[in-house]
């Protein structure tokens, strides 16, 4: 058995009408969000690692601070990385090499690859 880190993609879907009394300056009405998670699994092969990571559990639901239902569902297993050493402090747990059009510029490349929701945008996912 080897150690693997598996990158998973989850989809957050916000449904229902917001309670007008609960809306604030951060409410923006966006209804879909995605989360990358990297989980650690012990498995005998890449295929087994993907399967173990994908079996991480059923969909979750909760009510956000605006009274809307938020559903979190597994979307896809994106990538898998096999460890070349036993996990310990500073063990590399994931690696991905990527490239893009050289004419785009580094700042644009980084923004597109690693752009995240702002703290204000994340209010839609906060628990009630």
Steps between C-alpha positions, in 0.01 A plus 500: 500500500620850411382844603318717247354848505191536284364834383121503507257761372177570688207712385308726737149588382293770674122467450189672626403860548698696758318633805486879437545565871829307498658650186785743552753691290687176426205322334570466127279217378773274358369142511794278400841462658773238467748374756825314439590255774814294522457187712758249617429130442691174527444276198657234281470690171397831346160352416448383859607842629245675277228261615585540870499880470173509304330287765550778756133535578153608391387849408470749784231763552466797731324836520708810427480829687234622252265208564585322174590133459863426414574156355858369473546212255800313365559613140816327375838358593748727325847360562700254706856520632695203641736577786860397447571504873305436821297803611677718757565869550562676167405197289385607156134397493400626158664626185355621170687649207309739278567742216312760306541731204829686554343825379248514784744618765578349837251708704211404271604134505517495882166684531323253271658193657472602865221758508286452810177633637536813707406501868187694404399242236539220756212642711260301277650179644504600867285296734189646658 
